[in-house]
């Protein structure tokens, strides 16, 4: 433990010259959006099962947004 008033030194981030927003092992924005879409679908089913209507709706909107983002990204890559 540190004494009150003293700050712990920060650990090195391990990112050498890479993007500040990507941690080692991450695949970037497209992989993140795909993961979010997948997890949102599972959470949406859970919300529906427990009759959490507002959460079900909001997660549905999140899933639509993630799917749309993926669709537009793949369309741009084809061009």
HELIX and SHEET records of a PDB file:
HELIX    1   1 UNK A   29  UNK A   49  1                                  21    
HELIX    2   2 UNK A   53  UNK A   78  1                                  26    
END                                                                             
